[in-house]
Amino acid sequence: MRRLFTIIMLFVALTAAQAAAPKWEEVNTPPVELTSESSDAESTVHVAVKDGYVYIHTNEQVTVKIFTILGQLISSEKVPAGAHRLKINARGIYILKLGGITRRITI
């Protein structure tokens, strides 16, 4: 019985953690000037940080991962081409992996 209770509590905790993970949302035009970065000649991505939001713009679908400076995964999503933003509530230094590009960002 105790083992069943532990499994249920673990499941509830994991579900709550996934629900609390920030999600990328699509925006029409980012309200900030985005800096260009490129991993190769064909794909160009633009990144900016303003007011607790991370803005990206990419020409193709790409996997975006954000880690804390200690390596804890905050968000991992595939985003389609276009402009997107992610709200990060906690101030600090983060690592952004966008396709083949890795960048340090400060909120």
Secondary structure, DSSP 8 states (H G I E B T S, - for coil): -HHHHHHHHHHHHHHHHHHHS---EEESS-SS--EEEESSSS-EEEEEEETTEEEEEESS-EEEEEEETTS-EEEEEEE-SEEEEEE--S-SEEEEEETTEEEEEE-
